[in-house]
Amino acid sequence: MDGKDDRREGQFDEAKGNVKEAFGDVTDNEELEREGKKDQTKGKAKQALGKTKDAAAEAKDAATDAVENLKDRD
C-alpha cells in the first residue's frame, strides 16, 4: 500500500470516528464515544504513515537522481 492509500484510509477512519463520537455524545453512549475517539486516533496515525511513506519515496527518488547525475559526470 502506498502513502496515498494510507492517507485515504486514515481520512475515512477519522471521519467515521467523528460520526461515532458525535452519535455517542447525543445518545449518551460513552462506549461509542470512546470508539469514535479511537477511530480518529487510528485515522490520524494512518495519515501520518502515508505522509512518511511519501517522504521516504521522494527521498529515495532524489538520492537515485543524485547518483545518476554523478555517474553522468564521469
C-alpha positions in Angstrom: 0.0 0.0 0.0 1.4 3.4 -0.9 1.2 6.6 1.1 -1.8 7.9 -0.9 -3.9 4.8 0.1 -2.8 5.1 3.8 -3.8 8.8 3.8 -7.2 8.0 2.2 -7.9 5.2 4.7 -6.8 7.5 7.5 -9.2 10.2 6.4 -12.1 7.7 6.3 -11.3 6.3 9.8 -11.1 9.8 11.2 -14.4 10.8 9.6 -16.0 7.6 10.9 -14.7 8.3 14.3 -16.1 11.8 14.3 -19.5 10.5 13.5 -19.3 7.7 16.1 -18.2 10.2 18.8 -20.9 12.7 17.9 -23.6 10.0 17.9 -22.3 8.6 21.2 -22.5 12.1 22.7 -26.0 12.7 21.5 -27.2 9.2 22.8 -25.1 9.3 26.0 -23.3 6.2 24.9 -19.8 6.6 26.4 -18.5 3.4 24.8 -19.4 4.7 21.3 -17.8 8.0 22.1 -14.6 6.1 23.1 -14.7 4.0 19.9 -15.1 7.2 17.9 -12.0 8.8 19.6 -10.1 5.6 19.0 -11.0 5.6 15.3 -10.0 9.2 15.0 -6.6 8.4 16.5 -6.2 5.4 14.2 -7.0 7.6 11.2 -4.5 10.3 12.2 -1.8 7.6 12.6 -2.6 6.2 9.2 -2.4 9.6 7.6 1.0 10.2 9.3 2.2 6.8 8.0 1.1 7.8 4.5 2.9 11.1 4.7 6.0 9.3 5.9 5.9 6.8 3.1 5.5 9.6 0.6 8.5 11.5 2.1 10.6 8.3 2.0 9.7 7.7 -1.6 10.6 11.3 -2.5 14.0 10.9 -0.7 14.7 7.7 -2.5 13.9 9.3 -5.8 16.1 12.3 -5.0 19.0 10.0 -4.0 18.6 8.0 -7.2 18.7 11.1 -9.3 21.8 12.4 -7.4 23.6 9.1 -8.1 22.6 9.2 -11.7 23.8 12.8 -12.1 27.2 11.8 -10.5 27.5 8.9 -12.9 26.7 11.1 -15.9 29.6 13.4 -14.9 32.2 10.7 -15.3 
